[in-house]
Structure formats: C-alpha cells, structure tokens
Amino acid sequence: MSKGFVAINFIRCEPNYVSRFEELFRTRARAIERMAGFRSMAVLKPKQSGEPYLVVSHWDSEEAFEAWTRSPEFLEGHRRGFDDMRKAKESGQNPPMTSEFKTYEILTD
C-alpha cells in the first residue's frame, strides 16, 4: 500500500528571470489546492546559484497528480509562466526557465 506520491519539478532559471520566477510563486493562483488528492507543496530555493529550484508536491496517488497535470487548474496555475515562455519563443530568445519532473512513491513517513 502506497503512503502517497511525490512529484518534484526541477526548475532552472536564466539569471535575469530569477526575480520574476520568485514573484510568480509568491503570487501564485493556488489552483493546485483545489485538486482532489493534493496534500501539500513546497518551493525550495537553492542556496548556490546555478542550482535548480525544486517544487515538491505531495499527493495521495499518482493518479491524483496526473489529473492535476491535465486539469484547467493546472493551466490556471501556470498561465503567467507559460505566457513568459511563449513571449520569449516569439521574440527568438531562449526560454527564461526549463523544468524537469521526477516522480516518487513514498516508502516511509
């Protein structure tokens, strides 16, 4: 029996985007909190420059997390960041951030 599920998003920001990224999370929509199966989330700021931010979300199950990634709440929660990415692409710039998800089943509390 699973004790839950964790998704970690490793986000790397271009140096000129760090302040904007942090502001996006400080003023986030909190749409994730309306999702069934969501437990908690923490955004971890690296102590060393060049290291990724970690967005750690805890879920009841992998299915609950997957439902979040396909939901209108996911789009609502990421709208401003997605807009920033689109604007950079349209102007021929590199993306201001990159992300990579890794997922884990909780073995112990």
N, C-alpha and C positions, 0 to 999 in steps of 0.2 A: 504494500500500500504506500503510495507516494505521500510525502509530507508537504508537497507543494512543488512549485515550479518557479524558476528564476530566469529572467531574461536580462542580459547585460548588453547595453549598447555602448560600444567604444567609439567615442566621437573625437575626431581630430579637427581642430580649427586653424585656419590661417591666422597668423598673428594679428592682422588688422580686424579680425572678426570675433576675437575673444570677448570683448566688451558686449557686443551685440548678442552673442550666444548666451552669455550670462544673464543679460537683460530679458531675453526670451524666456528663460526658465524662471526668473524671478516673477515675471508677469504672465505665467502660463495660464491657459484656459481651464486647467484642472478637469478636462473632459474624461481623462482616464479613470477618475474617481467614480464616475457613474457606471462603470462597466462591472457586470456580474463577474465574480471570481477575482477581482482585483483586491490585493491586500495592502500593498504599500509601495512607495517609490522613494529612492534617494538619488540625488545628483551629486557625484563626487568630483571635486575639483583637484586636479593634480598639483602636487607641491613643486614638481620640477617642470619647467617649461618644455614644450615639445611632447610631453606625455599626453595621452588621451583623457578626456573627461569620461567618467563612467556613469551611465544612467542605469541603475539597478532597480528592476521592478519585480515584485513578488506576487505570485498568482496562485489560485487554488489548483490550477491544472494547465497543461499545455494548450488544451482546447480553449480555455478562457483567454489565454494570451493571443492565440491565433484569431479568435473572434475580435479582439481589440484591433489587431492589425488590418482587419477587413471592414472596420466599422466607420460610420460617419463621425464618431467621436475621435477616431484616430486622425482623420483629415482635419477636423476642427483643432485638435491639439497641435498639429504640425503645420498648419496653414502658413504662418508667417515665415517659418524656416524654409518651407517649400517655395514660397514666393522669392525669398532671397536667393535660393539655388537657381530658380528659373531666370531671374534677372541677371545673374552672373553668366549663365549659359547664353542668354540672348545677346549680351554685350561682348561675348567672346572671352570672358575671363574664366579662370579656374574656379571650381566650386569653393565657396568660403569654408566648407566643412565636409568631412566624409564620415560615414558611420558604418560600423560592422556589428551585427548582432551575434551573440553567442548565447546559447540556452543551456540550462542545467536543471536537473531534477534534484530536489533537496533530499539528501540522505539522512541527515540528523539535524536536530534543532540546536 
